[in-house]
Amino acid sequence: AMDEFALAALQRAQDRRGGELPVRVAAHWLITNTGDDAANLAQVAEAARLAAEPSTPWLRVVGIKLILDGVIDACTAAMRQPYSNGSNADPIWPLERLTPVVAAADAAGLQIAQHAIGDYASEIALDAIERAIEQNGDRPRRHRIEHLEYAAPGTAERMARLGVTASMQPVHADPAIFENWVAMLGDSRVDRAFPWPEYEDAGALLAFSTDSPTAPHEALANMYIASTRASALVPSVPAAQPQYALPLERAIAHATRDAASSVGDGAWRGRIAPGYAADVAMLDTDVFESGPASLLEARVVETIVAGRTAYTG
C-alpha cells in the first residue's frame, strides 16, 4: 500500500538515480475507511489523479488498496464462522461503505487490490467487485484480492468468472507459524488453508509475492514453501497440507509471469523471451535439476534489471 510519504520518498530516490529505481514499482494508493462516503470517494479521486500523472516503468500508481480485515493469528480476520475461542471480527469495510469506493475506482480505470484474509472478507470483496461490474459495464479489468488465506469453497470459481487475481504469499503458509491457526480455526478449516491449485483449476490468475516488508522478502524461501508446503524457517517441521504443493516450475511462473500480468505488464515483462524486459535473477544452483530442497541453500549471484546489473552477491 502506498501513501503520500512513501510515494514522495520513492520519487526523490528516482530523481537522484537519474529517473530509475533498483526495482519497478506498481503502487496501490491506500484508501482508509473514514466512515464518510464523501471523504472515502475523495481519496479515490486523489488516486485517480496520481494514476493519470506522467509516470515511468519504474514508478507508477496503478490502483487503490483497501484493507478489509485483519489476520487470523489475532482473530481479526473476518470469518463466516467464529473462531475456536468464540470471538469474531467485523470487517473494516462493511459492504455498504465498500461498494461506492470500488465502483468509483473501477469507473476511473483503477486496479482495486483488497486485503481479505478471512472467508467473509473475501466474500464482501467479490460482492463489491460484482456490483461495480454491473454498474460500470463489461470491459477489460484486472482487480485482485490479496492473501486469501482462508476462503470458502467456490471462491476460486467466482474469482475466475469475475476476472479477479488471487494474489497470495507462500511465506504465510510456512507450517512453523501454523500452530495458532490450528488453535483458532480447528483442523477442518485449516485443511483449506492456501489451496493454490484450486485457483489454477478454476482458471483464476494466481500471482505469488513475498508480502515484504510485512513478511520476509526472500523469494527463494517463498518458492520452497510453494513447492513443498514445508517450512523454510524450521525445515524439520512436517509439511502442512502437502496436497496443495505446486510443481516448482508452476510456482516460479506464478511469481514471475503471472505477477507481471497481475499489474498489467504481462506483455513486456515477467518472462525471459525476445522483446521482454531484461529482468533476470541468476542463482548459483540449477534448482530445477536439484529440486525444491536446493532453494534453501541457493544464492542469488546476480540480478539484472532492464539489462543492467543491479546486484551481485
C-alpha positions in Angstrom: 0.0 0.0 0.0 1.3 3.5 -0.9 0.7 6.7 0.9 1.9 10.3 0.3 5.1 9.9 2.3 6.2 6.6 0.7 5.4 8.0 -2.8 7.4 11.2 -2.1 10.4 9.1 -0.9 10.3 6.9 -4.0 10.0 10.0 -6.3 13.1 11.5 -4.6 15.0 8.3 -4.9 14.1 8.1 -8.6 15.2 11.6 -9.2 18.5 11.0 -7.6 19.1 7.9 -9.7 18.5 9.7 -13.0 14.9 8.7 -13.4 15.2 5.0 -12.4 14.9 2.8 -9.4 16.5 -0.5 -8.4 13.2 -2.3 -8.9 9.9 -1.5 -10.7 7.1 -0.2 -8.5 3.4 -0.6 -9.4 1.8 1.2 -6.5 -1.7 0.9 -5.0 -2.9 4.0 -3.1 -4.1 3.2 0.4 -7.8 4.1 1.0 -8.9 4.2 4.6 -12.4 3.9 5.8 -13.3 7.3 7.3 -16.9 6.3 7.9 -18.0 9.0 5.5 -18.7 8.2 1.8 -17.7 11.6 0.5 -14.4 11.5 2.3 -13.8 8.0 1.1 -14.6 9.0 -2.5 -12.2 12.0 -2.3 -9.4 9.5 -1.6 -10.3 7.6 -4.7 -10.3 10.8 -6.7 -6.8 11.5 -5.4 -5.6 8.1 -6.5 -7.1 8.6 -10.0 -5.3 12.0 -10.2 -2.0 10.3 -9.3 -2.6 7.5 -11.7 -3.2 10.0 -14.5 0.1 11.9 -13.9 3.0 11.2 -16.2 4.8 8.1 -15.0 7.7 5.8 -15.9 8.1 2.0 -16.0 9.9 2.4 -12.7 7.2 4.1 -10.6 3.5 4.5 -11.2 0.3 4.4 -9.3 -1.9 1.7 -10.9 -4.8 1.5 -8.4 -6.1 1.5 -4.8 -5.5 -0.7 -1.8 -8.3 -1.5 0.6 -7.7 -3.4 3.9 -10.9 -5.3 4.6 -9.9 -7.2 7.7 -7.0 -8.2 9.9 -5.2 -11.5 10.4 -6.2 -15.0 11.7 -3.5 -15.1 14.4 -5.0 -12.1 16.2 -8.6 -13.3 15.5 -9.1 -10.1 13.5 -9.7 -11.7 10.1 -13.4 -11.5 9.2 -14.8 -15.1 9.2 -18.2 -16.5 8.4 -18.0 -18.7 11.5 -16.5 -17.7 14.9 -13.0 -18.6 16.0 -12.5 -21.5 18.3 -12.5 -19.1 21.3 -15.9 -17.9 20.3 -14.8 -14.5 19.1 -15.1 -13.0 15.6 -14.2 -9.7 13.9 -16.3 -7.3 11.9 -14.9 -6.3 8.5 -13.1 -3.0 8.4 -15.1 -2.1 5.3 -18.7 -3.1 5.6 -20.2 -3.8 2.1 -22.3 -0.6 2.2 -19.2 1.5 2.6 -17.1 -0.5 0.3 -19.5 -0.6 -2.7 -19.3 3.1 -3.7 -15.5 3.1 -3.3 -15.0 0.1 -5.5 -17.5 1.3 -8.1 -15.8 4.7 -8.3 -12.3 3.3 -8.6 -13.5 0.8 -11.2 -15.1 3.6 -13.2 -11.9 5.5 -13.1 -9.9 2.6 -14.5 -8.0 1.9 -11.4 -7.0 -1.5 -10.3 -8.5 -2.5 -7.0 -6.4 -4.5 -4.6 -8.3 -5.7 -1.5 -6.7 -7.3 1.6 -9.0 -10.1 2.5 -7.8 -13.0 4.7 -11.0 -14.4 6.2 -13.7 -16.0 4.1 -16.3 -13.3 5.0 -13.9 -10.6 3.9 -13.2 -12.2 0.5 -17.0 -12.7 0.0 -17.5 -8.9 0.6 -14.6 -8.1 -1.7 -16.1 -10.1 -4.5 -19.6 -8.7 -3.8 -18.3 -5.2 -4.3 -16.5 -6.0 -7.5 -19.5 -7.8 -8.9 -21.7 -4.7 -8.1 -19.1 -2.4 -9.8 -19.1 -4.5 -12.9 -22.9 -4.4 -13.0 -22.9 -0.6 -12.6 -20.0 0.3 -14.9 -20.5 -2.3 -17.6 -18.4 -5.1 -19.1 -14.9 -4.2 -20.1 -11.3 -5.5 -19.6 -10.3 -5.1 -15.9 -7.9 -6.9 -13.6 -8.8 -6.4 -9.9 -7.2 -8.5 -7.2 -7.6 -9.9 -3.7 -4.6 -10.0 -1.5 -3.8 -13.0 0.8 -7.0 -15.2 0.6 -5.6 -17.3 3.4 -8.9 -18.9 4.2 -11.6 -18.8 1.5 -14.8 -20.7 1.2 -15.3 -23.4 -1.5 -16.4 -21.8 -4.7 -14.4 -18.6 -4.2 -11.8 -19.6 -6.8 -14.5 -20.2 -9.4 -16.2 -16.9 -8.7 -12.9 -15.1 -9.0 -12.2 -16.7 -12.3 -15.7 -15.6 -13.6 -15.1 -12.0 -12.5 -11.5 -11.9 -13.7 -10.1 -11.3 -10.2 -6.5 -12.2 -9.5 -5.6 -14.3 -6.4 -2.5 -12.5 -5.1 -1.0 -14.9 -2.5 2.1 -15.1 -0.4 3.6 -18.6 0.2 5.6 -17.3 3.2 2.4 -17.2 5.2 1.8 -20.9 4.7 5.0 -21.9 6.5 3.9 -24.7 8.8 6.3 -23.4 11.5 3.9 -20.5 12.1 0.7 -22.5 11.8 0.2 -23.5 15.5 -2.1 -20.6 16.3 -4.1 -21.2 13.1 -5.0 -24.7 14.3 -5.9 -23.4 17.7 -8.1 -20.6 16.4 -9.7 -22.3 13.4 -9.7 -26.0 14.1 -8.5 -28.8 11.9 -11.4 -28.7 9.4 -10.8 -25.1 8.4 -7.0 -25.3 8.5 -7.3 -28.1 5.9 -8.5 -25.4 3.4 -5.6 -23.0 4.1 -3.9 -21.6 1.0 -5.4 -24.1 -1.6 -3.3 -22.7 -4.5 -4.3 -25.5 -7.0 -7.9 -24.5 -6.7 -7.2 -21.2 -8.3 -5.3 -22.8 -11.1 -8.0 -25.4 -11.7 -10.7 -22.7 -11.7 -8.8 -20.6 -14.3 -8.2 -17.6 -12.0 -4.9 -15.8 -12.3 -2.7 -16.8 -9.4 0.2 -14.3 -8.6 2.8 -15.0 -5.9 4.6 -12.3 -3.9 6.6 -12.1 -0.7 4.4 -9.6 1.3 7.6 -7.6 2.1 8.1 -5.6 4.3 5.3 -7.2 6.4 7.0 -10.6 5.9 10.5 -11.7 4.9 11.4 -10.7 1.4 13.4 -13.8 0.5 11.9 -15.0 -2.8 13.7 -18.4 -2.8 12.2 -19.4 0.6 8.8 -18.4 -0.8 9.3 -20.8 -3.7 10.4 -23.6 -1.4 7.2 -23.3 0.6 5.1 -23.1 -2.5 6.6 -26.2 -4.0 6.8 -28.3 -0.8 4.3 -26.8 1.8 7.3 -27.5 4.2 8.9 -24.9 6.5 11.7 -22.7 5.3 12.0 -21.4 8.9 12.3 -24.8 10.6 12.8 -27.5 7.9 12.2 -30.3 10.3 8.6 -29.3 10.9 6.2 -31.6 8.9 4.7 -30.2 5.8 1.2 -28.7 6.2 -1.5 -29.5 3.6 1.1 -31.1 1.2 -1.8 -31.8 -1.3 -1.6 -28.1 -2.2 2.1 -28.0 -3.1 2.8 -27.0 -6.6 5.5 -28.2 -9.1 8.4 -25.8 -8.9 8.1 -24.7 -12.5 4.5 -23.5 -11.8 5.3 -21.8 -8.6 8.0 -19.8 -10.3 5.7 -18.9 -13.1 3.2 -17.6 -10.6 5.9 -15.4 -9.1 7.2 -14.0 -12.4 5.0 -14.3 -15.5 1.7 -14.1 -13.5 2.9 -11.5 -11.1 3.7 -9.2 -14.1 0.3 -10.0 -15.6 -1.4 -9.1 -12.4 -0.4 -5.4 -12.7 -1.0 -5.3 -16.5 2.6 -5.8 -17.5 2.4 -9.3 -18.9 3.1 -8.2 -22.5 6.5 -6.9 -21.7 8.0 -8.4 -18.6 7.8 -11.5 -16.4 9.4 -13.8 -18.9 12.8 -14.5 -20.5 11.8 -14.0 -24.1 12.6 -11.8 -27.1 11.0 -8.4 -26.7 10.6 -8.7 -23.0 12.4 -6.5 -20.3 15.8 -8.0 -19.4 14.9 -8.5 -15.7 16.7 -11.6 -14.6 17.9 -13.2 -11.3 20.7 -15.7 -11.6 21.4 -18.4 -8.9 24.4 -20.4 -8.1 22.3 -23.6 -8.4 20.1 -25.2 -11.0 17.1 -25.6 -8.8 15.1 -27.3 -11.5 17.7 -30.1 -11.7 18.5 -30.2 -7.9 14.9 -30.0 -6.7 13.0 -27.7 -4.4 15.1 -28.5 -1.3 18.1 -26.8 -3.0 16.2 -23.5 -2.7 17.1 -23.3 0.9 20.9 -23.2 0.1 20.8 -21.5 -3.3 22.2 -17.9 -3.5 21.4 -15.1 -5.9 24.7 -14.3 -7.6 23.5 -11.5 -9.9 20.3 -9.6 -10.5 19.8 -7.8 -13.8 17.1 -5.1 -14.2 16.4 -3.5 -17.5 19.6 -5.1 -18.9 21.9 -3.6 -16.2 23.4 -5.3 -13.2 21.5 -4.2 -10.1 23.1 -6.6 -7.6 26.0 -9.1 -7.3 26.5 -11.4 -4.4 
